[in-house]
Amino acid sequence: MSIPRLYLDHPLAEGAEVEAAPGQAHHLGTVLRRAAGDVVQVFNAQDGEFAATIAHLRKDRARFALGPRLRAPTAEPEVRLLVAALKRDAMDWLVEKATELGATRILPVLTRRTVAERANAQRLSVIARSAAEQCERLSVPEVAEAQPLHRVLDGWDGAPLVVAMERRAALPLRQAAAPLHPPLALLVGPEGGFEGAELDDLHRRAFVVPAALGPRILRAETAAVSGLAALQALVGDWN
């Protein structure tokens, strides 16, 4: 039986007792059929990962007794994902996969051809946390509320923003990313592509790095996953 991993967003230390996050008691008791005395692991990016036992478990509350630290916190390369908001199922899937691929922040953006008008950041944050627990990551990416693309660009901090462009309008990603290093970000547009005015705006921004993601037309979620994987392999923590 695998040991459940649980993310806790408060300080962790050997010998401490800590309360479970909302929903974790129900998941442990009802879904996983665990009880007081069973072994779990708890983690966060600041303190690392700890062995623990369930000290107390009721329907809606649990408390963990922390044992020795299993893993110290480690730095992650900052690789953000900006993606034109997708329909619910595709967006849920993408947040899960982006978390597994090490995205440190996920920012849904609204463009003129975006297929969804909003993204439920609270629901997506729960998906990201669950994915981090499953993939043995120590951190959970922040999922931001959806904002218009131009507003995100106006407030950008200057980190290189790799933009998935039409393949005839940009260098291959390997060449475009060669001189880059984190922090950086990937921007993937909507299924119908960026409109001309949006492309003009992107090209005017000094931090934008146009890149092509290969010879085939990709769905937005495929492009995002492919681009993240390639960036991690070229300049991130797969390198």
C-alpha positions in Angstrom: 0.0 0.0 0.0 1.5 3.3 -1.0 2.0 6.0 1.6 -0.2 9.1 1.0 1.7 12.4 0.5 0.0 15.5 1.7 0.9 19.2 1.1 0.6 21.4 4.1 0.9 25.2 3.8 2.3 25.9 7.2 5.7 25.3 9.0 6.8 21.7 9.4 9.4 20.4 11.9 10.3 17.1 13.4 8.4 16.5 16.7 5.6 18.9 15.8 1.9 18.2 15.5 0.1 19.9 12.7 -3.5 20.2 11.5 -4.6 18.8 8.2 -5.6 21.1 5.4 -9.4 21.4 4.6 -10.5 18.2 2.8 -7.6 16.1 3.7 -9.3 14.3 6.7 -12.2 13.3 4.4 -9.8 12.0 1.7 -7.8 10.0 4.2 -10.7 8.5 6.1 -13.3 8.0 3.5 -11.4 7.6 0.2 -8.1 6.0 1.4 -9.6 4.2 4.4 -6.8 5.3 6.7 -7.1 5.6 10.5 -5.2 7.1 13.5 -1.7 5.5 13.7 -1.3 5.1 9.9 1.8 6.5 8.2 1.7 9.5 5.8 4.2 11.9 4.4 3.7 15.7 4.6 5.6 18.3 2.7 6.0 21.9 1.5 8.6 23.8 -0.5 9.9 25.8 2.5 10.6 22.9 4.9 10.9 19.8 2.8 9.2 16.4 3.3 8.6 14.6 6.6 7.6 11.2 7.7 4.4 11.4 9.9 1.6 9.4 11.5 -2.0 10.3 11.8 -2.4 11.3 15.4 -6.1 12.1 15.2 -8.7 11.6 12.5 -12.4 12.5 12.4 -14.7 13.1 9.6 -13.7 16.7 8.9 -10.5 17.1 11.0 -7.1 15.4 11.2 -3.8 16.0 12.9 -0.4 14.7 12.1 2.6 13.9 14.3 5.8 14.7 12.4 8.8 12.4 12.4 12.2 12.8 10.8 12.7 14.9 7.6 13.0 12.7 4.5 13.9 15.4 2.0 15.3 18.9 2.5 13.9 21.7 0.4 15.5 22.1 -3.0 15.4 25.0 -5.4 13.4 24.7 -8.6 14.0 26.6 -11.8 11.3 29.2 -12.3 9.4 28.2 -15.4 6.0 29.8 -15.7 3.1 28.9 -18.0 0.8 31.4 -19.6 -2.0 29.9 -21.6 -5.1 31.2 -23.2 -8.0 29.9 -21.0 -9.3 26.6 -22.2 -12.6 24.8 -21.7 -12.9 23.1 -18.3 -11.8 19.6 -19.0 -8.8 20.6 -21.1 -7.8 23.3 -18.5 -8.0 20.8 -15.7 -5.9 18.3 -17.6 -3.3 20.9 -18.5 -2.9 22.2 -14.9 -2.3 18.6 -13.7 0.3 18.0 -16.4 2.0 21.4 -16.1 2.4 20.7 -12.3 4.0 17.4 -13.1 6.3 19.1 -15.6 7.5 21.6 -12.9 5.7 24.8 -13.9 6.1 27.2 -11.0 3.2 29.5 -11.8 0.2 29.0 -14.1 -1.5 32.1 -15.5 -4.6 31.7 -17.7 -4.9 34.6 -20.0 -7.8 36.0 -22.1 -7.2 36.8 -25.7 -9.6 37.8 -28.5 -10.0 34.1 -29.6 -10.0 32.5 -26.2 -12.6 29.7 -26.0 -13.4 30.2 -22.3 -14.3 33.5 -20.5 -12.8 32.5 -17.2 -10.8 29.9 -15.3 -11.7 28.8 -11.8 -8.5 29.4 -10.0 -9.7 27.8 -6.7 -10.6 24.5 -8.4 -7.5 24.5 -10.5 -5.3 25.1 -7.4 -6.8 22.0 -5.8 -5.9 20.0 -9.0 -2.3 21.4 -8.9 -2.0 20.4 -5.2 -3.2 16.9 -5.9 -0.8 16.6 -8.9 2.1 17.8 -6.7 1.3 15.2 -4.1 1.2 12.4 -6.7 4.4 13.3 -8.6 6.6 13.7 -5.5 7.2 17.4 -6.0 7.8 19.5 -2.9 6.2 22.7 -4.2 2.7 23.5 -5.6 2.5 26.0 -8.5 0.4 29.1 -7.9 -2.6 29.3 -10.2 -3.6 32.9 -10.9 -7.0 34.3 -11.8 -7.5 34.7 -15.6 -6.5 38.2 -16.9 -6.5 39.8 -20.3 -3.2 39.1 -22.1 -2.4 42.8 -22.5 -2.7 43.4 -18.8 -0.4 40.6 -18.0 2.1 41.8 -20.5 1.9 45.4 -19.2 2.8 44.2 -15.7 5.4 41.7 -16.8 8.7 41.7 -14.8 11.0 41.3 -17.8 11.7 37.6 -17.6 12.1 36.0 -21.0 8.7 35.1 -22.4 8.9 32.3 -25.0 5.8 32.6 -27.2 4.6 29.7 -29.3 4.2 31.3 -32.7 3.3 29.9 -36.1 6.2 27.8 -37.3 7.0 30.0 -40.3 7.3 33.1 -38.1 9.9 32.0 -35.6 13.0 30.0 -34.9 12.7 26.4 -33.6 12.4 26.3 -29.9 15.9 24.7 -29.5 17.5 27.7 -31.1 15.2 30.3 -29.5 15.8 29.0 -26.0 19.6 28.4 -26.3 20.7 31.7 -24.7 17.9 31.7 -22.1 17.9 30.6 -18.4 15.3 30.7 -15.7 13.3 32.6 -14.6 11.4 32.4 -17.9 7.9 31.6 -19.1 6.0 30.0 -22.0 3.0 31.6 -23.6 0.6 29.5 -25.6 -2.3 31.2 -27.4 -5.8 30.0 -28.2 -6.9 27.3 -30.7 -7.5 29.9 -33.4 -4.2 31.6 -32.8 -3.4 35.1 -31.9 -5.0 37.9 -33.8 -2.8 40.3 -35.8 -2.9 43.1 -33.3 -2.0 40.7 -30.5 1.0 39.5 -32.5 2.1 43.0 -33.2 1.9 43.8 -29.5 3.9 40.7 -28.6 6.6 41.5 -31.2 7.0 45.0 -29.7 7.8 43.7 -26.2 11.6 43.4 -25.6 11.2 40.3 -23.4 9.2 38.3 -25.9 11.1 35.4 -27.6 9.2 33.9 -30.6 9.6 30.2 -31.0 8.2 27.4 -33.2 7.1 24.1 -31.7 7.7 21.8 -34.6 6.2 21.0 -38.0 2.7 20.1 -36.9 -0.3 22.0 -35.8 -0.9 21.3 -32.1 -3.9 21.8 -29.9 -3.4 24.4 -27.2 -3.0 21.9 -24.4 -0.6 19.8 -26.4 1.5 22.9 -27.3 1.7 23.9 -23.6 2.8 20.4 -22.5 5.3 20.0 -25.4 6.7 23.5 -24.8 7.1 23.0 -21.1 8.8 19.6 -21.5 11.2 21.1 -24.2 12.1 24.1 -22.0 12.8 21.8 -19.0 15.0 19.6 -21.2 16.9 22.5 -22.7 17.3 25.0 -19.9 15.3 23.7 -16.9 15.7 20.9 -14.3 15.8 18.1 -17.0 19.1 19.5 -18.3 
